[in-house]
Amino acid sequence: MGSSPETQKLYGRLGSRRRFDPSGDHSELMRDIAASRCLDAIEELLAAAPPLTEAQIDRITAVLRGGRR
């Protein structure tokens, strides 16, 4: 699985912030990286999969929103 340019950019920003402010709070940027990595993985999976049904999309959406599986 490759990283998108957006994910690579976020990792670069994190490296810069850690270098110039090692003890700073980087949690927001870490969340952004986690979300970007999830999107990268989802896009890769969907590119290789047949189209999903509305019910499947609804189930996946519920999981992403923290609902029941």
C-alpha positions as CSV (number, residue, x, y, z in Angstrom):
1,M,0.0,0.0,0.0
2,G,1.4,3.3,-1.0
3,S,1.0,6.7,0.6
4,S,-0.9,9.4,-1.2
5,P,0.8,12.8,-1.7
6,E,-1.4,14.2,1.0
7,T,-0.3,11.6,3.5
8,Q,3.4,12.2,2.6
9,K,2.9,15.9,3.1
10,L,1.4,15.3,6.5
11,Y,4.3,13.1,7.5
12,G,6.7,15.9,6.4
13,R,4.8,18.5,8.5
14,L,5.0,16.2,11.5
15,G,8.7,15.7,11.1
16,S,9.2,19.5,10.9
17,R,7.1,20.1,14.0
18,R,8.9,17.4,16.0
19,R,12.2,18.8,14.9
20,F,11.5,22.3,15.9
21,D,9.1,21.6,18.9
22,P,9.9,18.1,20.2
23,S,7.9,18.4,23.3
24,G,4.9,20.1,21.6
25,D,1.4,18.6,21.3
26,H,1.3,16.9,17.9
27,S,-2.0,15.0,18.5
28,E,-4.0,16.9,15.9
29,L,-1.5,16.3,13.2
30,M,-1.3,12.6,14.2
31,R,-5.1,12.3,13.9
32,D,-4.9,13.9,10.4
33,I,-2.2,11.3,9.4
34,A,-4.4,8.5,10.8
35,A,-7.4,9.7,8.8
36,S,-5.3,10.2,5.6
37,R,-3.9,6.6,5.9
38,C,-7.4,5.2,6.4
39,L,-8.5,7.1,3.2
40,D,-5.5,5.7,1.3
41,A,-6.3,2.1,2.4
42,I,-10.0,2.5,1.6
43,E,-9.3,4.0,-1.8
44,E,-7.0,1.1,-2.6
45,L,-9.5,-1.5,-1.5
46,L,-12.4,0.1,-3.4
47,A,-10.3,0.4,-6.6
48,A,-9.9,-3.4,-6.6
49,A,-13.4,-4.3,-5.5
50,P,-16.7,-4.5,-7.4
51,P,-19.2,-1.7,-6.8
52,L,-20.8,-1.8,-3.3
53,T,-24.5,-2.0,-2.7
54,E,-26.3,0.8,-0.8
55,A,-26.6,-1.6,2.2
56,Q,-22.9,-2.3,2.3
57,I,-22.1,1.4,2.0
58,D,-24.5,2.1,4.9
59,R,-22.9,-0.5,7.1
60,I,-19.4,0.8,6.4
61,T,-20.6,4.4,7.1
62,A,-22.1,3.3,10.4
63,V,-18.7,1.7,11.5
64,L,-16.9,4.9,10.5
65,R,-19.3,7.0,12.6
66,G,-18.8,4.8,15.6
67,G,-22.1,2.9,15.3
68,R,-22.9,-0.7,15.6
69,R,-21.5,-3.3,13.2
